[in-house]
């Protein structure tokens, strides 16, 4: 059959075995028809060239024929001047985007499929070069990428001479019939007529994602020149400006796609697809702070309270009318115990650090608890005159507090049921003690392993939390061996804040599935109950920390818990272990932020005592340079939830862990250019980054317990170095100067131990050999740091009383030296090789130790104060010249200074149970 002129084709005409049904579109290059294959009876799309088989059609035919992918249209046949392809039914992205920004979930789903199609094409050497919303169709079975007419095959180049042909139309194909490229979706190098590769498609892909998320083009203008200038020079408006719910991780993916320089973009669509698949769009639990409105809850609770009062009045009227004295007397007692008394909440703000409360001013007050009958408080404070923090107790009818000698470095006080004793944890001795509330000798009860996490006393039983180990129970006289209550749940890494519920059958506690060794993530926390009899567990709530049950009603009550600086209350039946209603916020100025330890307590008669927040906003901090005089200079001034900042070996970059909602990723910040490079994207949490000595790689820990590494320039994907578990996680800490060995620590049988592992670079990634134990002791040994010459390892250990910094030969030869004084942590060598820094956590300051080393002998001088009063002791690093540190400093405390004035201030709320009853639903 002779070739027909395109303008003569009309419905019913035949083109070989293909019947023309309708015209779909046309342009300068030819026409597109819908047709039917008369042999098979299937619908097809027929693209006809305006002239005998053009280079453009030949490229498209070769490109599509080389691909066999579910998200790429299929080529059925090739004629003298036409292509016969799969007819794809659906809406183009261009049509859908006209309706406004698309849902984030849909964008992510479509983006993964588009990236998958591009990856398949790139693997075959096919570069699309005309990716745009009009060339992507959404079908019932997923995405289809169309129009490979501008595809680049093999060594072919796209020179400037052809760019004029490409930009002949700028309207989508469904409107004008254009089947050629569009300037608004070109990469900078393509728009300039330079050579293109896979990264050009990545740029266009980023433009498509941006348009799906925002409903508008990233680069636009009234003229082609204006569009071209925007592509080459401008940055698109922030996605959150048009789509506020876009996750930061997804925004970072798009931003990396739209880098002007190809080398700064994702290097392949394959890497891009894998990264998109790791992005987690799951929202926080409905009971979280972000899902609750204090104003709406307050109004609803008022209506509930009115309804409850009316209902109970009707009950009482019916009982009284019956005239049965005994029944009426019993009902009176029930009503009196459960009625709404409408007593107002009385608030008293008390400065416990004043001379009135204590026998001298103090630097801080924390861990405030109130006795069950509400007549006495106990708390931890440190005198301004110096020395370790210790316990104080004060009767509320007395003006002065009393110091309890022998309680230095106390933490987590708790009252005995008979009110005669105070239990507490010694962080220096790592023991649990008790002491009379009137003072006297301390009585040891048990040795602790892991991080102390609180205790509870009921009857003659004490339940103790040890952070990295399951809860245990002991007798209140210290006799016998601690008895575990049960193992960790799958993925659980801590059990803290225990409380024995009424009846002495069940323990309430907080669990968490991520971020051991740092601020636990409330979104990954849970409130759990465990049986003292058989260890059976039940989940009560998702999210939050520090749960406390209060018997605010007759027979039932509330669980109070903290979540991101707020206190919530949820009705709870302690017998059935069931929540009876929705959680409501009751306070928003409570200290705590992301910490496990709550800063509140409640007496049995309904007095709530809590510590006011210090102005630190939910763990937010800035990154600051700080010299030895306390002078600060902003490095990363934008507030964020930062941790573990580490300076690169050349001192020009900073790697740190950044939390954004449920995600916690590793980022590299170059302050001279302001560029931030994300090394991880995904639903796992990553922390504790450490540089290789050449600055090419960063190793870090995942919450799944494994250690990963990534290229510091952001290219490629993170690669696993060592496998671990959520319980026995491997914390990477330092490399030898030659980069051939990595030191790490890992919890083994309840104690941290030091290990090293050989590491080498292979095919652009770090590969590890077999781990070797460096030090096994009866102590907790952690944070191993190789010295600049690689001959020594400094580490933290509690081998002697309290945590100290030790130094040992890296060769494993005998010898160890204690170089610290006080309670020491976080050893960091100066890179000059003359000083060793560490943090004195008791005095809240940075110390420096000068040393000399000869052969196998290490001689340390007396520690000296390098910087007094630093916030965030576990978030700093020393600059290469040793003249300043970089630290994460809490927001609104931009300079290291004496503790804020309100750290002594606690609030007493009397009649707090009445407020809870007003908010509670009818049982």
Secondary structure as GFF3:
##gff-version 3
##sequence-region A 1 923
A	DSSP	three_ten_helix	6	8	.	.	.	ID=ss1
A	DSSP	beta_strand	14	15	.	.	.	ID=ss2
A	DSSP	beta_strand	18	27	.	.	.	ID=ss3
A	DSSP	beta_strand	30	37	.	.	.	ID=ss4
A	DSSP	beta_strand	42	49	.	.	.	ID=ss5
A	DSSP	alpha_helix	55	65	.	.	.	ID=ss6
A	DSSP	beta_strand	75	78	.	.	.	ID=ss7
A	DSSP	beta_strand	82	86	.	.	.	ID=ss8
A	DSSP	beta_strand	91	92	.	.	.	ID=ss9
A	DSSP	alpha_helix	93	97	.	.	.	ID=ss10
A	DSSP	alpha_helix	104	123	.	.	.	ID=ss11
A	DSSP	beta_strand	126	127	.	.	.	ID=ss12
A	DSSP	three_ten_helix	133	135	.	.	.	ID=ss13
A	DSSP	beta_strand	136	139	.	.	.	ID=ss14
A	DSSP	beta_strand	142	145	.	.	.	ID=ss15
A	DSSP	beta_strand	152	153	.	.	.	ID=ss16
A	DSSP	alpha_helix	160	166	.	.	.	ID=ss17
A	DSSP	alpha_helix	173	176	.	.	.	ID=ss18
A	DSSP	three_ten_helix	183	185	.	.	.	ID=ss19
A	DSSP	alpha_helix	188	191	.	.	.	ID=ss20
A	DSSP	alpha_helix	198	214	.	.	.	ID=ss21
A	DSSP	alpha_helix	224	233	.	.	.	ID=ss22
A	DSSP	three_ten_helix	239	241	.	.	.	ID=ss23
A	DSSP	alpha_helix	248	257	.	.	.	ID=ss24
A	DSSP	three_ten_helix	262	264	.	.	.	ID=ss25
A	DSSP	alpha_helix	269	278	.	.	.	ID=ss26
A	DSSP	three_ten_helix	289	291	.	.	.	ID=ss27
A	DSSP	alpha_helix	294	322	.	.	.	ID=ss28
A	DSSP	alpha_helix	325	338	.	.	.	ID=ss29
A	DSSP	beta_strand	346	351	.	.	.	ID=ss30
A	DSSP	beta_strand	362	370	.	.	.	ID=ss31
A	DSSP	beta_strand	376	383	.	.	.	ID=ss32
A	DSSP	beta_strand	390	395	.	.	.	ID=ss33
A	DSSP	beta_strand	402	403	.	.	.	ID=ss34
A	DSSP	beta_strand	410	415	.	.	.	ID=ss35
A	DSSP	beta_strand	421	426	.	.	.	ID=ss36
A	DSSP	beta_strand	431	436	.	.	.	ID=ss37
A	DSSP	beta_strand	443	447	.	.	.	ID=ss38
A	DSSP	beta_strand	455	458	.	.	.	ID=ss39
A	DSSP	beta_strand	461	464	.	.	.	ID=ss40
A	DSSP	beta_strand	472	475	.	.	.	ID=ss41
A	DSSP	beta_strand	483	484	.	.	.	ID=ss42
A	DSSP	beta_strand	494	500	.	.	.	ID=ss43
A	DSSP	beta_strand	506	512	.	.	.	ID=ss44
A	DSSP	three_ten_helix	522	524	.	.	.	ID=ss45
A	DSSP	beta_strand	525	531	.	.	.	ID=ss46
A	DSSP	beta_strand	537	542	.	.	.	ID=ss47
A	DSSP	beta_strand	545	550	.	.	.	ID=ss48
A	DSSP	beta_strand	557	563	.	.	.	ID=ss49
A	DSSP	beta_strand	566	573	.	.	.	ID=ss50
A	DSSP	beta_strand	578	579	.	.	.	ID=ss51
A	DSSP	beta_strand	584	587	.	.	.	ID=ss52
A	DSSP	beta_strand	600	602	.	.	.	ID=ss53
A	DSSP	beta_strand	608	611	.	.	.	ID=ss54
A	DSSP	beta_strand	621	627	.	.	.	ID=ss55
A	DSSP	beta_strand	632	647	.	.	.	ID=ss56
A	DSSP	beta_strand	654	660	.	.	.	ID=ss57
A	DSSP	beta_strand	663	670	.	.	.	ID=ss58
A	DSSP	beta_strand	675	678	.	.	.	ID=ss59
A	DSSP	beta_strand	686	691	.	.	.	ID=ss60
A	DSSP	beta_strand	697	702	.	.	.	ID=ss61
A	DSSP	beta_strand	707	711	.	.	.	ID=ss62
A	DSSP	beta_strand	719	722	.	.	.	ID=ss63
A	DSSP	beta_strand	730	735	.	.	.	ID=ss64
A	DSSP	beta_strand	741	748	.	.	.	ID=ss65
A	DSSP	beta_strand	751	762	.	.	.	ID=ss66
A	DSSP	beta_strand	765	775	.	.	.	ID=ss67
A	DSSP	beta_strand	781	786	.	.	.	ID=ss68
A	DSSP	beta_strand	792	797	.	.	.	ID=ss69
A	DSSP	beta_strand	804	809	.	.	.	ID=ss70
A	DSSP	beta_strand	816	818	.	.	.	ID=ss71
A	DSSP	beta_strand	824	829	.	.	.	ID=ss72
A	DSSP	beta_strand	835	840	.	.	.	ID=ss73
A	DSSP	beta_strand	845	854	.	.	.	ID=ss74
A	DSSP	beta_strand	857	860	.	.	.	ID=ss75
A	DSSP	beta_strand	864	868	.	.	.	ID=ss76
A	DSSP	beta_strand	876	878	.	.	.	ID=ss77
A	DSSP	beta_strand	884	890	.	.	.	ID=ss78
A	DSSP	three_ten_helix	901	904	.	.	.	ID=ss79
A	DSSP	beta_strand	905	910	.	.	.	ID=ss80
A	DSSP	alpha_helix	912	919	.	.	.	ID=ss81
###
